[in-house]
């Protein structure tokens, strides 16, 4: 490590990577605007929620007391919990949606670039080739889509170079090469984006299987893997416990089900504005690498392994894979996976790695300096085109947002998907929402968009699709909230107050789950499974199709306290998780300092 820090070539590489990162960020920075994409309002709500928890010191691990119209909806506890708090802390510190996007984009691009560079240098790829490869990787859609559409899968893609390095460790079959970093990377992915974690583990399986076959110490090798699995469970105990608690006790509305998996596969087209467009750069890389593997007799086994796994993932990510058939066999794919293009980032990092290994081999074998220069020029041109296309995509999205003559910004290229249950009210203008995003009131732009975020709401019907319940969300949550005053309490509960002219059943714009406690005017209510039309039932509350709370109001002032009482094992799991992370971080600091001062 000390030698790496002292190597000037590494610092030059970092400098060039930073130039590429700042070039991509400059498009948004110079505009001074937030970029609004399809997932922006969904993720901004949950990030705003954790930011307000930091600001007011009123924490609720489960209930959304600030985001999602203060509905109490459970999202963060089952969707990248620690990442949500990390980004919420960033928003709290910047107190600006614009700077939040720019700084989070910088973190994403820089970590992705440094990770890719470290991977390529570990494989002894030439410094300049490694630098060019890192820039090609960080400028692709599966990384920059966070900036243009707020897609969380990009954070998982950021971690892929580190995961591939773990795959190289697994490939050796040596127990000594398996260390705590395996558990840490998988745990980070789980705390970021569970689908990314699943896809990454699938990528590691072929490397693991080859490692088992190669290993001369299979028992030790498998024991090391088992220890890492155990450590991952400790690190992510908070997520697993919350997931078991929420999904085990409630029937929840799943994310929207796509009609066709096939149409969400990667397409071999030049355009990369769409997330499922491969683009000219990777079309060239894939074709060149396939030709190399087929016709180069001196190819290495490692290159063959990496390329084969990469091509396999590219095949299942493409529109040519029979996904519609498998979507019928396993309907859950249409909810959980939704877009097979999500496998593409794995294919891209592996095929890019194989391509650079091939170029590196040619550079080492060729004696003529002019030919070597030609290889470097070729890769540098691919790098330049990658950055240029990345900048064009960001500019295209900005123009799509804010240059539409007083029409509120479109959500990426999928604007038509927003209606009828996600749209901007007539009074919200393009200029108005732009200024709200630039303003100091962080909740202002979130209220400009009327969108039925039904994900993970209780489902008290037999209906399977979320769009069947989105109209209920608007009537019960979005349109109903102005009649009520909501205040978050120090213990993380929500107090709702309102005035009623008479005794009547009242729909409250807050949702309840199995472990939610309801107190009305100081009296704890019990859940009644059947809706009683009479108003004299003062001891029970009822739930709507989406978990909206209906209570018997009295004439005059009413106060309702809503609190999620998570079981003891969830609290214990959170403590175990935090302690495990603390111990691992301290261990890594100790190990890093030891390596620096001993070398």
FIRO-215948 format. One line per field, with one value per residue (C-alpha): x negated, y, z negated. Coordinates in steps of 0.02 Angstrom, whole numbers, plus 32768, in hexadecimal, padded with zeros to 4 digits. Example, Ala and Ser with C-alpha at 12.3 -4.5 7.8 and 13.67 -1.06 7.14 Angstrom:
BEGIN
x = (7D99 7D54)
y = (7F1F 7FCB)
z = (7E7A 7E9B)
***
This chain:
BEGIN
x = (8000 7F74 7F21 7FC6 7FD9 7F27 7F3B 7F4E 7FA2 8034 8048 8043 80CB 8136 8120 8159 81EE 821D 8219 8295 8303 8306 832B 83C7 83FB 83DC 8479 84EB 847B 847D 8539 8559 85F1 862A 8640 86EA 86FA 8778 8740 8714 87AF 87B4 8700 86FF 8791 8736 8693 86EF 873E 8696 864F 86DB 86BC 8609 8643 86C7 867B 8720 86F5 876A 8717 87B8 8838 8824 8853 8812 880F 889E 891B 88F0 8958 88F4 88D0 8844 87BE 870E 870F 8722 86C8 8611 8624 8572 855F 85FE 85B7 850F 855F 85D5 853F 84F4 8596 859D 84EA 8501 85B6 85C6 860E 859A 84FB 8539 8547 849F 843F 8493 846F 83B8 83AC 83FD 8391 82EE 8302 8336 829E 8222 826A 825B 81A9 8178 81C2 8164 80BF 80D2 80D4 8031 8084 801F 8039 8082 80F0 812E 8154 81AF 8211 8245 8287 82E6 8337 836A 83B6 8430 84EC 84EE 8485 84C4 857B 857B 855B 85DE 8667 8639 862C 85EA 85A5 8514 84D3 84CA 846F 83F1 83BE 83A7 82EB 82D0 833F 82DB 823B 8290 82B8 81FF 81DA 825D 8216 816E 81B9 8147 8194 8111 8157 8206 8215 8291 82A3 8315 8394 837F 83A0 843B 8479 8461 84C5 8552 8558 855B 85CA 85FE 8613 8560 8526 8583 853D 848C 8495 84D0 8436 83C4 840B 83A8 8306 832F 8354 82B1 8257 82A0 8265 81B7 81A3 812A 8172 822C 8261 8201 823F 82F5 82E4 82A1 8336 83AB 835D 8377 842D 8442 83F0 8461 84F8 84B8 8493 853E 85A0 8602 863D 8668 86C6 872A 874F 878D 87F4 8847 885F 8884 8911 895D 899B 8946 895D 88CC 8872 88CB 88D2 8891 88F8 8861 87B4 8777 878A 871E 8687 85EA 85EE 8559 8577 8504 8577 8553 85D9 8644 8603 8610 85A6 84FA 84AC 8424 8392 83C5 8400 834C 8305 8374 8354 8298 828F 82F5 8281 81E9 822D 8259 81B9 812C 80D8 806D 80FF 80F1 8166 8190 81C5 822B 8281 82A9 82E8 8353 83AC 83BE 840C 8482 84C0 84CD 8537 85B3 85B7 85E5 868D 865D 866B 8718 874B 8805 8808 87AF 881F 88B4 885E 8823 8898 8832 87AC 8825 8831 8784 8712 8783 86F8 867A 8607 85D9 8562 8503 8490 8442 8429 83DD 8359 8326 831F 82C2 8245 822C 821A 8192 8138 8139 80F9 8076 803B 802B 7FCA 7F4F 7F37 7F28 7E77 7EA1 7EBD 7F36 7FA8 7FA6 7FD2 8062 80AA 809F 80F0 817C 81A6 8192 8210 828B 826E 828D 832C 836A 8356 83A0 843A 844C 844C 84C8 853E 8539 8555 85E5 863A 8623 866F 86FC 871D 8714 8721 87D7 8827 8878 88A9 8876 87DD 87F1 87B0 8729 8762 87EE 8861 88FA 88E6 890D 89C4 8A49 8A05 8967 8968 8950 89EB 8A1E 89E3 8932 88CC 8822 87D5 882E 87EE 873F 873A 877E 86EF 8675 86C6 86A5 8749 8719 87CC 8810 87E2 881D 88CB 88CA 88DC 8978 893E 898B 88F4 894B 88AE 88AD 8957 89CA 8A3C 8AE3 8B2B 8B13 8AD6 8A26 89F5 89C8 8A1D 8AC2 8AAA 8A58 8AFD 8B1B 8A71 8A9E 8B49 8B11 8A60 8A3B 8AE0 8B13 8A7C 8AA4 8B31 8ABA 8A28 8997 890A 887C 885F 87B5 87D1 87E8 88A5 891B 89A0 8A31 8AB1 8B51 8BFC 8C9D 8D4C 8D9A 8D78 8D49 8CCE 8C3B 8BB8 8B0B 8A82 8A0C 89F6 89E7 898F 899D 892F 8975 89C3 8A56 8A88 8B1E 8B38 8ACD 8B26 8AD4 8B3B 8B3F 8B47 8BF1 8BE6 8C94 8CCB 8D5B 8DCA 8E07 8DAE 8DC3 8D32 8CB1 8C35 8C02 8BB1 8BC3 8B4F 8B6E 8B30 8A84 8A79 8AC4 8B01 8BBA 8BE7 8C86 8C72 8CCB 8D1C 8C99 8BDC 8B8C 8ADA 8A97 89EC 89A4 8908 88B3 8881 87FB 87DF 874C 86ED 86EB 869F 8620 85F4 85D6 855F 8504 84F3 84AF 8433 83F8 83DB 837D 830A 82E9 82C2 824A 81F7 81E2 8197 811D 80EF 80D9 8068 8003 7FE8 7FB5 7F37 7EEF 7EC7)
y = (8000 8078 8057 8076 811E 814F 811F 81BF 8162 8139 81F0 8220 819E 81E3 8292 825B 81FD 829B 8300 8286 828B 8349 834D 82E4 8349 83F0 83DF 83E4 8457 84DF 84D1 84E1 8471 83CC 8340 82EF 8239 81AD 8176 8223 8245 8195 819A 8253 8235 81AF 8212 82AE 8245 8211 82C1 8308 8282 82C2 8377 8362 82D0 8273 81CA 8144 80AF 8070 80FB 8182 8216 829B 8252 8205 8287 8258 81BC 8147 80D8 805A 8067 8085 7FF5 7F79 7FDA 8001 8043 807B 80C6 8129 8171 8193 81F5 8248 8284 82CB 8329 8368 83AB 83FC 8433 8441 83C8 840A 83F4 834F 830D 8352 8313 8268 825D 8286 81FD 817F 81A8 81B6 8115 80B8 80FB 80D7 802A 8001 8046 7FDC 7F42 7F5E 7F82 7EE5 7E86 7EDD 7F40 7FD5 8075 80D8 8049 8033 80ED 80F0 8055 80A3 813D 80D3 8076 810E 8169 80DF 80EA 806A 80E6 8190 815B 818E 8240 823E 81D1 81B3 80F7 809F 800D 8080 807C 7FBF 7FD2 8043 7FAF 7F33 7F4E 7F23 7E8A 7E4F 7E5C 7DEB 7D75 7D6F 7D3F 7CB6 7C78 7C4D 7BC8 7C04 7C18 7C9C 7D0D 7D0C 7D95 7E0A 7E77 7DF2 7E09 7EC6 7EDE 7E6E 7EC3 7F70 7F3B 7EF7 7F9A 7FF9 7F96 7EE1 7EB9 7EF2 7E7F 7DEB 7E0C 7E21 7D7D 7D28 7D6E 7D2A 7C79 7C42 7C83 7C28 7B84 7B88 7BB5 7B1D 7AAB 7AF9 7AFC 7A86 7AB4 7AA8 7A9D 7B3A 7B91 7B68 7B93 7C3F 7C58 7C20 7C9C 7D28 7CF6 7CF9 7DA3 7DE5 7DAB 7E08 7EA7 7EA4 7E64 7F06 7EEB 7E32 7E4D 7EE1 7E83 7DEB 7E58 7EC2 7E41 7DB3 7E10 7E71 7E55 7EE4 7F36 7F01 7F77 7F88 7EED 7F05 7EC0 7E7C 7E51 7E3F 7EF9 7F24 7EC8 7F19 7F4B 7F50 8003 809B 8107 8105 8182 80EE 8083 7FE7 802A 7FDA 806C 8076 8069 7FC3 7F7F 7F95 7F4E 7EB4 7E8D 7EA7 7E39 7DAD 7DAF 7DA8 7D15 7CB4 7CCE 7CF0 7C4C 7C9C 7CDC 7CC2 7C52 7CE5 7D50 7CBF 7CA9 7D61 7D74 7CD6 7D0E 7DBD 7D7A 7D0C 7DA4 7E08 7D7E 7D7C 7E3B 7E48 7E4E 7DAE 7D44 7CF3 7D5C 7D5F 7CA2 7CA5 7D33 7CC0 7C30 7CA2 7D3A 7D7F 7DAF 7E31 7E81 7E6B 7E70 7ED5 7F01 7E7C 7F0C 7F12 7E81 7EE8 7F45 7E9E 7E6F 7F19 7F18 7E65 7E80 7F25 7ECB 7E43 7EC3 7F21 7E7E 7E5A 7F07 7EFB 7E55 7EA0 7F35 7EC2 7E51 7ED5 7F13 7FAA 804A 808E 7FF7 8009 80C0 8090 801F 80AB 8126 80AA 8095 814F 8175 80FC 8157 8202 81C7 8179 821C 8282 8211 8214 82D2 82D5 8261 82D1 836C 8315 82EF 83A1 83E4 8366 83A8 8463 849B 8470 851D 8523 846B 8413 83A4 82FA 8265 822C 81E1 8183 8217 81BB 8139 81BA 81CE 81BF 81A2 8209 82B8 8371 83D8 845E 84EA 84A3 84F3 84C5 8561 8546 8497 84C8 8553 84DE 8466 84F6 853D 8520 84C4 8412 83D3 8452 83F5 8350 839B 83D9 8329 82C2 8210 8175 8120 807F 8014 7FB1 7FF2 7F73 7F1A 7EE9 7EAB 7E18 7E8C 7E68 7F02 7FA6 8011 7FC7 8022 80C4 8122 80F5 813E 81E4 81EF 81B7 81FC 8283 82E1 82C2 8304 83BF 83A7 8362 83A6 832D 833C 82C0 8298 8281 81C4 81BA 81AA 8215 8280 82B0 8332 836D 83B8 8359 83A4 8302 8250 81F3 8178 81DE 81AA 81E1 81FC 8185 80CA 803F 7F97 7EFD 7F43 7FF4 8036 80AE 8122 8194 8220 81C4 811D 8089 8040 7F8E 7F58 7F1F 7EAF 7EDC 7F8D 7FB9 8040 8078 810B 80CC 8050 80BA 802E 7FF9 8040 8001 7FFB 8024 7FBB 800E 8015 80C2 80DA 80F7 812A 8160 821C 8277 8320 83A8 8393 82EA 82AB 8209 81C0 8142 80E0 8049 7FD3 7F66 7EC2 7EA8 7E3C 7ECC 7F42 7EBD 7E9E 7F58 7F5C 7EC1 7F0F 7FB5 7F5E 7EEC 7F7F 7FDD 7F49 7F2D 7FE5 7FEB 7F4B 7F93 8034 7FCF 7F60 7FF5 8052 7FB4 7F9D 8053 805A 7FAB 7FBD)
z = (8000 7FD4 807D 80D6 807E 80AC 8163 81C7 8257 81E4 81B7 826F 828F 8202 824A 82F8 82AD 824C 82EE 833B 829F 829B 8356 833B 82A3 82FA 8363 82CB 8264 82EA 82FD 8242 8250 8207 8285 8277 82AD 829E 81EF 81AC 8144 80FC 80BE 8092 801D 7FBB 7FB9 7F7F 7EF5 7EAB 7EC2 7E57 7DD5 7DC6 7DC3 7D3B 7CDE 7CE8 7D2E 7D6C 7DBF 7E0A 7E21 7EA6 7E39 7EAF 7F5E 7FC1 7F83 7ECE 7EE8 7E77 7F0D 7EF0 7F76 7F34 7EB8 7F48 7FD2 7FB6 7F03 7EDD 7F8B 7F70 7ECF 7F22 7FAF 7F34 7ED1 7F71 7F96 7EE2 7EF0 7F9B 7F80 803C 80BA 8140 80DB 8097 8149 817D 80E5 80E5 819F 817D 80F9 816E 8206 81A7 8143 81E1 823E 81B3 8199 8252 8259 81C2 8215 82B8 8261 81F9 829D 82CF 8359 8397 8330 83C0 83FB 8348 833D 83E4 83B2 830C 8368 83E6 8355 82EE 8384 83B2 8398 830E 82A8 82E4 82DD 8225 8260 82E9 829E 81E6 8206 816C 81D0 8200 814D 815D 8203 81AC 813E 81CE 81E6 812F 8143 81DB 8173 80F4 8183 81AF 80FA 8100 81A5 8158 80E7 805B 7FAE 7F86 8011 7FC3 7F42 7EF0 7F8C 7FDA 7F4F 7F4E 8008 8007 7F67 7FB2 804A 7FDE 7F7C 8022 8098 807C 8136 8156 80CC 8118 81C6 8182 8121 81C2 8218 818F 8197 8234 81E7 8146 819F 8201 815F 8106 8194 8192 80D7 8083 7FDA 7FFB 7F44 7F14 7FB1 7F8D 7ED5 7F05 7F79 7EED 7E73 7EF0 7F08 7E4B 7E3D 7EC7 7E63 7DCA 7E2D 7E80 7DEB 7DEB 7E9D 7E8B 7DE7 7E2C 7ECD 7E6C 7DF8 7E7E 7F08 7E90 7E36 7EC6 7F77 7FD4 807C 80EA 8163 8209 8276 8327 83B5 8413 83D2 8485 84AC 8415 845A 84A1 8557 85CD 8601 8607 859D 84E1 84AE 847F 83F1 845E 84ED 84F6 8553 85D6 855C 8511 85B7 85F1 8550 8553 860B 85F7 855D 85AD 8644 85D1 856E 860B 866E 85F3 85C8 8541 84DB 8420 83BD 834D 83E1 8423 837B 8364 8417 8410 8371 83BB 845C 83F6 8395 8435 8481 83F0 83ED 84A5 84FD 8558 84BB 84AC 8416 843F 8431 8389 8350 8367 830D 827E 8274 81E2 8261 82A6 81F9 81AF 8248 82BC 8337 836E 83A1 82E9 830A 8389 8311 82DD 8394 83B8 832E 8359 8415 83FE 838E 8411 849C 843C 8417 84D1 8501 8479 84C0 856F 852C 84D4 856B 85F4 8615 8680 861E 86A1 868D 85D0 85E4 8655 85CC 854C 85C5 85E8 852F 850E 8599 8549 84A5 84F1 8547 84A4 8443 84D2 84DE 8420 8421 84B1 8453 83B9 8424 847E 83D9 839B 843B 842B 837C 838E 8444 8463 8460 83B4 83B4 8314 832F 837D 831D 8392 8435 83DB 83B9 83F8 836E 82E9 8313 82D4 8225 822D 8272 824F 8224 82A0 822F 8229 82B3 82F7 82AB 8206 81E8 8223 81A0 811B 813B 812D 8091 7FD9 7FB5 7FDB 7FD3 8050 80F1 80A7 8093 8147 8188 8169 8174 8128 80D7 80A8 8094 7FF0 7FB8 7F64 7FDE 7F91 8034 80A7 8131 816B 81CD 8177 81FC 81C2 811D 8153 815E 80A7 807B 80CA 8078 7FCB 7FBD 803D 8044 7F90 7F32 7F32 7EB4 7E31 7DCE 7DB9 7D3B 7D21 7C6A 7C14 7C0B 7CC8 7CC4 7D2B 7CD8 7D48 7D10 7D63 7D41 7D5B 7D5C 7D22 7CEF 7D8C 7DD7 7E19 7E98 7E5B 7EDF 7E83 7E9F 7E1F 7E24 7DB6 7D2B 7D31 7C90 7C9C 7C0E 7C25 7BA6 7B28 7B3F 7B96 7C22 7C60 7D15 7D53 7DEB 7E24 7E44 7DCF 7E16 7D6A 7D1B 7C69 7C74 7C18 7BF3 7CA0 7D3B 7DEB 7E81 7F36 7FC8 7FBC 7EFE 7EE9 7E36 7E14 7D62 7D06 7CF1 7C68 7C80 7C69 7C5B 7C7A 7C66 7CAC 7C83 7CFE 7CCF 7D19 7C8C 7CD7 7C7A 7C04 7C81 7CFE 7C7D 7C4E 7D05 7D20 7C8B 7CCB 7D77 7D38 7CC5 7D52 7DC6 7D3E 7D1D 7DD7 7DF6 7D63 7DA1 7E50 7E0A 7DA1 7E34 7EA9 7E2F 7E13 7ECE 7EE5 7E58 7E6D 7F26)
***
